[in-house]
Amino acid sequence: MEVLAFPAVQLLDVAGPLQVFATANERGAVGTPYAPRVIAAGDLGLTASAGLRLVADPLPDLDAPLDTLVIAGGPGVLAACDDPALVAWVRARAARARRVASVCTGAFLLGATGLLDGRRAVTHWTQCAALARRYPLARVEPDPIFVRDGPVWSSAGVTAGIDLTLALVEEDLGRPVALAVARHLVVFLKRPGGQAQFSAALALQAGEERFGALHAFIAQNLSAALSLPALAAAAGMSERSLSRNYRAATGLTPTRAVERLRVEAARRLLAETAQPVKRIARTCGFGSEETMRRSFLRHVAATPQAYRARFGG
C-alpha cells in the first residue's frame, strides 16, 4: 500500500487515507491487512501545503509487489504532472498494482499518465472543469464523492479521500469492518449526497459561456413562474431551439436547470439564515414546502431540514 506525496501536497490527502488504513488494522478481524507507507520522488523531506514537514520513503522499484497505489493531491500536483520521470513511474507502477486511486487533485497526475482516458473520474469540485479541459478523454463527473471505473478510483476534494478509502476497506474486509472504522473515526461510511451540497450548480458550468445571461435571469427571478416559454423569451430563442441547444451545452433541460438553481438558492438560505423552510420554499419558487423537499431529495439526497441541521450556522 503506497501513498504518493510531493512538495506542497495536501496534508489531509495523505493523512486521511493513512488513518483509515491504520484504524482498519486496529479494527480488522484478522491480523494487520494493510502496510501503508508514504513515498516520494527526489527530496524525501517534503513540506505539505499546510506547512508540516513530512518524511517519505523513496520510490520503490517498479517490479516490487504492490496491491494499492494512492495518489494524493494538493497545490503541488501540477508541478508533479510536469515531471516526466515521475509521470512515467506512476504509469508503470500503476500497471503493477491491483488498483490505483487518486485523492482530490491527485486525479491530475493520474490523467497525465493516461490512466483516466475513457474512464469516469472526479476531483475537487473547483477543479472538475480544469481536469476535463486538460484531459478531454476522461469522463469527468462533477458531483460524486468518489468514482470507481474498473481498477481506477478517484475522489472529490480533501476529506472525500476518507470516503474513498473506507470503500476500499469495505471491498477488502467487508462492510462490518468498514462500518467499525467509520464509527471509530466519527464519519459517515457513505455520506449522503454528492459534491453538489458543497458547491454551486456544477452541472451548469459547461453552459456558462453561452447561457450565462439566462442563468443570471433565472437567479434574479426564482420566485416567478419560470416556464419554458418565459425562459425562451429571456434567451431570445424559440422554445425548441432553447431546449435543443441548452441540453447540448449542459446535459440538462432548461426546466431541470431552473430546479437546480432553485435548490442552490434554497441551500444558501438554509445554511446562512434562520428563515422558516416554508418561506424559503416560496422565495425560491418551489411553491410549496413539499415540492422543495422532493427537489432536495433528488439533488442533495437530504431533506431541507436535514441539510440545515448539518450545515446551518
N, C-alpha and C positions, 0 to 999 in steps of 0.2 A: 504494500500500500504506500504509494508515493504522492506527496503533495508538492507540486512545483511552485516555488516562490521566485521573486525577482525584486530588485530595488524598487521602492515605492509601491510594494504590494499592499492591498487592503488587508489590515490585520485580521478582521473577522472572517475573511475568506479563507484564511489559514486556520485560525483558532477554532472557528465554528465546527468544521468537519472533524478536526482533530479531537475535539471534546466529545463529539457524538461517538466516534470510534472508541475512544478511551472509556466512555461510560458503557458502551456495548460490551467491552471486555470485562467490566466490573459486573454487569447485569446479565451477561450471557449465560446460557445454561451449561455450556461445556468449555472449559479452558479459556484461553485468550485468543479469539479468532483473528484479531487484527494486530498488525505490527506496523503502524503508520510512521513515516518519517518525512521531514521536510527536506527538500532537495533544491539546489540552485546551481546555476552556471556561474563561473568566474569567482568573484569575491564572495566567500561563503558567510561573511559577516555583513548582512544587508540590513537596511533600515526600512521599516514599514512606513506607509504614508502617515500613520498616527504618531511616528517618531520613536517607536520602540525598536530597539536593535534585536535582530534575530540571528541565530547561528544555524546554518543549514549544512546538510551533508552534500558532498559533491554529486554530480550527475552519475548515476550508476552506469555500468557497462550496458550496451544496448541488448546484449543477449542474456542478461541476468533475469531470472524468473520474476514475473510481475503479475499480480491479479488486477489491481485498480490504479489508474493514474488520474489524479485530480489536479486540474489547472486552476490556480487562484486568479483573481482579478485585481484591479487597482489602477491608480493613475499611471503606473509604470508599464502597463501592459502593451501600449503601442510601441514603446522602445523595445520591448521584448519581441514584438512582431517584426521589428526591423532588423533583428539579429538572425541572419540566415543559418548560422550554425545551430542556434537554439531551436529554430523552427524545424530544421531537418532532424534534430534529435527527438523532438516531440513527435514528429510524424513516425519515425522509426520505432520509438518506444511505445507509442500507442498501438502499433501493429503487433507488438509483443504481448500487450495487456489483454485481459478478458473483457475489460470495459474501460472507457475513459470518460471523465466528467469535467465540466467547467463550472466555476462559481462566478456569478456576476459577469464582469467584463473579461473574465478568462476565456469567454467564447470567442473573443477576437483572435487569441492565439490559436485556438482550435481552427478557426476559419482560415488563418494563414497557412495551415498545413493542408488544407483541402478536405479535412475530415467532416466539415459541415456541408459540403457540396451535395445537393439533392436531399438533404436531411432537414427535419424540423429542428428549430433551435430557439432559444430565448436568452436574453441578457437583461441587465437593469433597464427599467422602463425608459429612462432618459437616453439610453444608447441603442434602443432597438432599431430606430431609423438609420443610424450610422452603421450598425452592423449589417443591415440589409443592403445599404449602398456599397459598402466595402466588399461584401461577399455576396453578389447577386444570385449565386447558385444555391445559397442557403435559403430555406423556407422559414424566415423569422416570424415568430408568433409573439406579439407584444404582451399578451395577458397572462399566460400560465406562470405559476410559481416555479415549476420545473418541467422539463420535457425529456422524454426518453425516445430515441429513434434508433432501434437496434442496440448496438453496444455503446452508442454515444449518448451521454446525458448532458444537459445544460440547465442552469438555474437562473432565476431572476436575481435581483440585487441583494447583496450582502447577506442578511440573515436567511434568505432563501437557500443558501448553501446548507443550512441546517436541515431544512425540509428535504432537500435532495439526498443528503447523507442518511437521514432517517429512512428514506425509501430504499437506499442501498442496503441498509441493515435489515429492513423488512424482507427484501429479496433474499438475503443471505441466511438470516437466522429466524425468520418468521415474524408474524405480527405481534405475538405476545412480548417478545424481546424488544422489538422496536417501540411498542407502547410503553414498556417499562422504562426505556431510555428517555422517551419524550416526557413521561411523568416526572422522572428524576430531574430533568433539565427545565421543567415547568414550561413546556412549549406544546403546541399542537402536534399530534402525529401527522394529521393532514389538516392544515389550516383552511378555514372557509374562504371561498372566493379566490380571485386572482390578483394580479398587479393592478387591475382596474380600480380596486378600492383604495389604492395609494396614489394613483396618477391621474392626469387629465384624460380626456376622451381619446385614448390611444388609437382606437380604430379609425379615427377621423383624420389623423395626421397626414396620411398619404394624399388626402384631398385638399389640404390647406391652400396649395398654390392656386388651384382653380376655383375652389368653393369657400375660401376664407371669408369673403364678404357675406356669403349666405350663412355661414356659421355665426358670424357676428350678428346678423339679423335675427337668427333663431335665439341667440343668447339674450338679446335685448327684448324679445317678445315671447318669452317662455310661457307666460300666463295666458297668451292668446290661443285661439284655435288654429294651430299651425297645420292646416290641411295641405294636401299635395297641391291643389290649385294656388293656395297662398304662397307656398314655397316656390312654385314655378314662376309666379309673378315677381317675387322678390329676386329670383335669379335671372329674370329676363329670358326665360326659356319656356318652351311648351312642356306640358306635363310628361309627355312621352320622352322628349329629349332629356329632360332633367333626370327622370328615372333611369334611363339607359346610361347616361354619362356619369351620374353620381355613383351608381353601382360599380361602373368600371374603375372609377378613381378610388373608391373607399371599400368596396366589397359589401356595402350596406345599401338598403333602400333609404330614401330621404326620410320617410316616417320613422324608420328604426333609428336613424341618426338623431332625430328630434328626441326620441325616448332616451337615448344615451346621454344627450346633453342635459336633459331634464334630471336624470339620475345624478349626473355630475354636479349640477347646481344644488340639488337637494342634499347630496353628500356633504358639500361645503357648509350648508346651513345647519345640518345636523351636528357637525363637528365643531362649528365655530359660534353658534348661537344657542339660546335656550328657547327659541320659538317652538310652540307646540307642533307636533307632527302634522296635525290637520291643516294648520296654517301654511306650513312648508309645502304640503301637497298642493294647495291652491296656488301659492306663489309660483311654483314651478310648473304649473299647467297640467297636473295629473287629474284634477277634477275631484278626486276622492282619495282618502287615505288608503283604501283597499287597492285602488289602481296603482298607487305608488308602491305599496307593499309587494305586489306582483312583479312590478318592474325591477325592484331591488333584488328580489329573489332570482330573477333572470340574469341580472348583470353583476351583482355583487355577492350572490349566494348568501345573503343575510337579510333579515328584515330591517326596516329603518330604525326600529327601537334597538335591535342588537348592534347595528352599526354605531349608533350614538353611544351606547354603553361602552363600546370598545374604543372609539376614537374621539368622543366628545371631551371638551375641556372642562 
